[in-house]
Amino acid sequence: MDEKKILIIDDDVDITRSFQAALKDHYDVDTANDTTSGMAKLKSWKPDLLILDVMMETTLEGHRFAHNLRKEVEFADMPVLVITGMSDAIGVNIREAFTDSEELQNLYFLDKPVDPEELLTRVKKII
């Protein structure tokens, strides 16, 4: 069986490194530190799971990216693990913002700070 591939998109290099370290013994993991390079890697590498931060250069960049991702036929059903440390910090319930949209299916959520063991357990359940 081929090793499952995971792409992590987060603008915090320390987070991408820690997530990669937590997952690398079980999965083939790559990272991107912005959504532009993340989309390029998605298209060329075709991972089995995307781990996506919500707040990057803009407050809801990850949310916008997820919407755009679902418009791409090849990524319409890809599981996305949404990572956020700002659940109510900006006055928006992030989970509701994502789940209110019918086009955003196959989404999972994990709040920062993320425990490495919890991340691994969650990823195993998803893929």
C-alpha positions in Angstrom: 0.0 0.0 0.0 1.3 3.5 -0.9 2.0 5.8 1.9 -0.8 8.4 2.3 0.2 12.0 1.5 -0.6 15.1 3.6 -0.1 18.7 2.7 0.1 21.3 5.5 -0.7 24.9 4.6 0.1 27.4 7.4 2.0 30.6 7.4 3.7 29.8 10.7 6.9 27.9 9.9 7.2 26.6 13.5 3.7 25.0 13.2 4.4 23.4 9.8 7.6 22.0 11.2 6.0 20.6 14.4 3.1 19.1 12.4 5.5 17.6 9.9 7.6 16.1 12.7 4.4 14.6 14.4 3.3 13.0 11.2 6.4 12.1 9.2 6.8 8.6 10.6 3.4 7.6 9.4 2.7 9.7 6.3 4.5 11.4 3.4 4.2 15.1 4.5 4.9 18.3 2.6 4.3 21.9 3.6 3.5 25.3 2.1 3.6 28.6 4.0 1.0 30.4 1.8 -2.1 29.5 -0.1 -0.6 30.3 -3.5 2.2 27.8 -3.2 -0.2 25.5 -1.4 -2.5 25.3 -4.4 0.5 24.6 -6.7 1.6 21.7 -4.5 -2.0 20.4 -4.3 -2.2 20.3 -8.1 1.2 18.7 -8.6 1.4 16.4 -5.6 -2.3 15.4 -5.1 -2.3 14.6 -1.3 -4.8 12.5 0.5 -5.4 15.1 3.2 -5.0 18.9 3.5 -4.3 20.4 6.9 -5.2 24.1 6.6 -4.8 27.0 8.9 -7.6 29.6 8.8 -5.8 32.8 9.7 -2.8 33.5 7.6 -2.0 36.8 5.8 -5.7 37.7 6.1 -8.1 36.8 8.8 -10.1 34.3 6.9 -7.7 33.3 4.2 -8.0 29.6 4.9 -11.8 29.9 4.7 -11.6 31.5 1.3 -9.0 29.0 0.2 -11.3 26.1 1.2 -14.2 27.6 -0.8 -12.0 27.9 -3.8 -10.6 24.4 -3.4 -14.1 22.9 -3.5 -14.7 24.6 -6.9 -11.9 22.5 -8.3 -13.3 19.2 -9.4 -10.2 17.2 -8.4 -10.4 18.5 -4.8 -14.1 18.7 -4.3 -14.1 15.7 -1.9 -10.6 15.9 -0.4 -10.7 15.8 3.4 -9.5 19.0 5.0 -8.5 19.3 8.6 -9.0 23.0 9.5 -6.7 24.3 12.2 -7.6 27.5 14.1 -6.5 29.3 17.2 -9.1 31.9 16.8 -12.5 30.2 17.3 -14.2 33.3 18.7 -11.4 35.8 18.8 -12.7 37.9 15.9 -16.4 37.6 16.8 -17.0 34.9 14.2 -17.6 31.3 15.0 -15.2 29.7 12.5 -16.8 26.3 12.6 -20.2 27.7 11.8 -18.6 29.9 9.0 -17.3 26.7 7.4 -20.2 24.3 8.1 -22.9 26.7 7.1 -21.9 26.2 3.5 -23.2 23.1 1.7 -20.2 23.2 -0.6 -17.8 22.8 2.2 -18.1 19.1 3.0 -15.6 16.6 4.4 -14.2 19.2 6.8 -12.7 18.4 10.3 -11.6 20.9 12.9 -8.8 21.1 15.5 -8.1 24.0 17.7 -4.7 25.5 18.4 -2.6 24.8 20.3 -2.5 21.3 18.8 -1.0 18.4 20.8 1.1 16.3 18.4 -0.5 13.0 19.6 -4.0 14.5 19.2 -3.0 15.6 15.6 -1.8 12.1 14.7 -4.9 10.5 16.2 -7.2 12.8 14.3 -5.4 12.3 11.0 -5.5 8.5 11.4 -9.3 8.8 11.9 -9.7 10.9 8.8 -7.6 8.9 6.4 
